[in-house]
Amino acid sequence: VTAYLQAPADGLWRKGAESNADKIVIFEVMTEEIDLREWRDRRTALERRFRQEKVIIRYMPITLI
């Protein structure tokens, strides 16, 4: 696991005339196998824990050279 805690990334969310800014933290996990059901459950738990409307988890297969 790699955590990008100081990433220069800010989120800006706009809903109608109202806008909100968020600090974004990125975690990168590399594994040989993935259990999609487990990650869906983990996403739901993280949304509840951090009181987030949406936590985004990306899954990208890669080939090591």
Steps between C-alpha positions, in 0.01 A plus 500: 500500500623847410329805650517836325412716800664819379371478145427844355145392429188688604147403412240758410138391511225716363131444565291777347635835620678341799856365479717314750872427505653173621854384558565179313708211633606223264595145601648262245472125559666247270406134524514192281133415559195712574172413668255753356227418754743567787602835349136602450436425868817688597386804297164504679673474840739785413211722389329444834818539707607827338144626438559529127231500236731303271840332537654416163693176458661439161600156376753485219671180384869551423783298354841523664790513256 
